[in-house]
Amino acid sequence: MSKAHRGKGLQDQATRGRGTCPVCKRESVKVLYELEAGGNKVKVCKTCKAAIAHGKKTVS
């Protein structure tokens, strides 16, 4: 199968879904995963999402 449409969902987002993760403060990473923190929705990177799910980090 062709891989022509890979990442098509990111094309319409600002800066192709990249930004600064509020948890680990890394820049230019894909921040695609929404989590709730204090009633607000925060978008975090993939590694922070996994670390929060396993209890190793918290959203501040």
N, CA and C of each residue as an Amber inpcrd file, in Angstrom:
protein
   180
   0.8310000  -1.1930000   0.0000000   0.0000000   0.0000000   0.0000000
   0.8720000   1.2520000   0.0000000   0.3240000   2.2810000  -0.5400000
   1.0370000   3.5440000  -0.6280000   1.0290000   4.2740000   0.7090000
   2.0170000   5.1090000   0.9070000   2.1100000   5.8950000   2.1290000
   1.9840000   7.3800000   1.8210000   1.1960000   7.7140000   0.8110000
   1.0800000   9.0900000   0.3410000   0.3460000   9.9900000   1.3310000
  -0.5230000   9.4280000   2.1530000  -1.3430000  10.2460000   3.0350000
  -0.8450000  10.2500000   4.4770000   0.3470000   9.7780000   4.7110000
   0.8840000   9.7400000   6.0660000   1.1140000  11.1560000   6.5720000
   0.5650000  11.4910000   7.7250000   0.7290000  12.8180000   8.2980000
  -0.2220000  13.8480000   7.7320000  -1.2280000  13.4240000   6.9740000
  -2.1340000  14.3830000   6.3530000  -2.9400000  15.1490000   7.3930000
  -3.2290000  14.5310000   8.5250000  -3.9830000  15.1940000   9.5750000
  -3.2230000  16.3260000  10.2460000  -1.9220000  16.3830000  10.0660000
  -1.1030000  17.4390000  10.6620000  -0.9370000  18.6370000   9.7410000
  -1.2850000  18.4890000   8.4780000  -1.0360000  19.5570000   7.5110000
  -1.8390000  20.8180000   7.7930000  -3.0370000  20.6730000   8.3790000
  -3.8770000  21.8420000   8.6090000  -3.6120000  22.5080000   9.9520000
  -2.8170000  21.8860000  10.8190000  -2.5190000  22.4860000  12.1130000
  -1.3940000  23.5050000  11.9850000  -1.4060000  24.4520000  12.8990000
  -0.3560000  25.4750000  12.8980000   0.9930000  24.8200000  13.1630000
   1.9750000  25.1610000  12.4210000   3.3480000  24.6390000  12.4840000
   3.3920000  23.1200000  12.4590000   2.4300000  22.5170000  11.7480000
   2.3700000  21.0670000  11.5570000   2.2990000  20.2930000  12.8760000
   1.6860000  20.8990000  13.8870000   1.5080000  20.2230000  15.1690000
   2.7040000  20.3030000  16.0890000   3.6920000  21.1040000  15.7340000
   4.9030000  21.2010000  16.5580000   4.8490000  22.4160000  17.4670000
   5.5120000  22.2940000  18.5900000   5.5620000  23.3890000  19.5400000
   6.4230000  23.0090000  20.7300000   6.2060000  23.6740000  21.8590000
   6.9480000  23.4010000  23.0770000   6.0580000  22.6370000  24.0430000
   6.5620000  21.5320000  24.5450000   5.8070000  20.7140000  25.4920000
   5.8280000  21.4150000  26.8510000   4.6500000  21.6120000  27.4830000
   4.6250000  22.3020000  28.7690000   5.1680000  21.4790000  29.9280000
   5.3230000  20.1780000  29.7620000   5.8050000  19.3220000  30.8470000
   7.3220000  19.2310000  30.8420000   7.9080000  18.8540000  29.6950000
   9.3620000  18.6600000  29.6330000  10.1000000  19.8650000  29.0590000
   9.3640000  20.8550000  28.5630000   9.9160000  22.1120000  28.0280000
  10.7750000  21.9210000  26.7830000  10.6550000  20.7760000  26.1060000
  11.3890000  20.5920000  24.8560000  10.7160000  21.3910000  23.7580000
  11.5050000  21.8990000  22.8420000  10.9930000  22.7330000  21.7670000
  10.9720000  21.9490000  20.4580000  10.0960000  22.3460000  19.5650000
   9.9610000  21.7770000  18.2240000   9.6540000  20.2880000  18.2380000
   8.8320000  19.8420000  19.1860000   8.3630000  18.4670000  19.1980000
   6.8800000  18.4750000  18.8660000   6.3630000  17.3550000  18.4240000
   4.9420000  17.2650000  18.1110000   4.1520000  17.2020000  19.4130000
   3.3170000  18.1860000  19.6350000   2.4530000  18.2230000  20.8180000
   1.0360000  17.9130000  20.3480000   0.6790000  16.6450000  20.3850000
  -0.5680000  16.1810000  19.7960000  -1.5380000  15.5780000  20.8000000
  -1.0780000  15.2680000  21.9840000  -1.8840000  14.5030000  22.9200000
  -2.4960000  15.4130000  23.9750000  -3.8260000  15.4250000  24.0580000
  -4.5240000  16.2970000  25.0020000  -4.7150000  15.5900000  26.3340000
  -4.3870000  16.2910000  27.4120000  -4.6110000  15.8150000  28.7620000
  -5.3010000  16.9150000  29.5460000  -6.0270000  16.5350000  30.5900000
  -6.6720000  17.5280000  31.4360000  -5.7910000  17.8250000  32.6360000
  -5.5890000  19.1070000  32.8980000  -4.7790000  19.5300000  34.0350000
  -5.4990000  20.6820000  34.7240000  -6.0960000  20.4070000  35.8570000
  -6.7850000  21.4570000  36.5930000  -7.9890000  22.0050000  35.8600000
  -8.6740000  21.1810000  35.1030000  -9.8470000  21.6320000  34.3620000
  -9.5210000  22.1970000  32.9940000  -8.2580000  22.3890000  32.6830000
  -7.8440000  22.8990000  31.3720000  -7.2750000  21.7590000  30.5490000
  -7.4690000  21.8230000  29.2350000  -6.8760000  20.8360000  28.3490000
  -5.5040000  21.3340000  27.9110000  -4.5120000  20.4670000  28.0580000
  -3.1340000  20.7960000  27.7220000  -2.6500000  19.7760000  26.7090000
  -1.9540000  20.2300000  25.6810000  -1.3780000  19.3190000  24.6980000
   0.0780000  19.0480000  25.0750000   0.4340000  17.7570000  25.1370000
   1.7810000  17.3460000  25.5160000   2.3750000  16.4460000  24.4440000
   3.6760000  16.1880000  24.5430000   4.3510000  15.3300000  23.5730000
   4.1070000  13.8570000  23.9160000   4.5380000  12.9910000  23.0400000
   4.2750000  11.5620000  23.1720000   4.9720000  10.9580000  24.3940000
   6.2120000  11.3310000  24.6560000   6.9380000  10.7500000  25.7840000
   6.3610000  11.2050000  27.1130000   5.9250000  12.4420000  27.1910000
   5.3180000  12.9400000  28.4300000   3.9520000  12.3140000  28.6630000
   3.2100000  12.0500000  27.5960000   1.9180000  11.3840000  27.7310000
   2.0970000  10.0000000  28.3540000   3.1000000   9.2700000  27.8970000
   3.3640000   7.9410000  28.4320000   3.8660000   8.0130000  29.8760000
   4.7140000   8.9950000  30.1800000   5.2450000   9.1310000  31.5330000
   4.1480000   9.5180000  32.5220000   3.2220000  10.3600000  32.0940000
   2.0980000  10.7580000  32.9570000   1.1730000   9.5640000  33.1850000
   0.9510000   8.7670000  32.1530000   0.0880000   7.5890000  32.2800000
   0.6690000   6.5520000  33.2350000   1.9970000   6.4700000  33.3090000
   2.6440000   5.5180000  34.1990000   2.9820000   6.1120000  35.5640000
   2.6320000   7.3810000  35.7790000   2.8420000   8.0090000  37.0860000
   4.2420000   8.5260000  37.3300000   5.0450000   8.6740000  36.3000000
   6.4210000   9.1490000  36.4720000   6.5340000  10.6630000  36.4260000
   5.5680000  11.3330000  35.7660000   5.5320000  12.7890000  35.6910000
   4.1400000  13.2590000  35.9870000   4.0080000  14.5320000  36.3060000
   2.6940000  15.1290000  36.5200000   2.5830000  16.3940000  35.6840000
   1.3660000  16.7400000  35.3320000   1.1010000  17.9750000  34.5910000
   0.9570000  19.0720000  35.6090000   1.7430000  20.1220000  35.4610000
   1.6600000  21.2200000  36.4270000   0.9800000  22.4290000  35.8460000
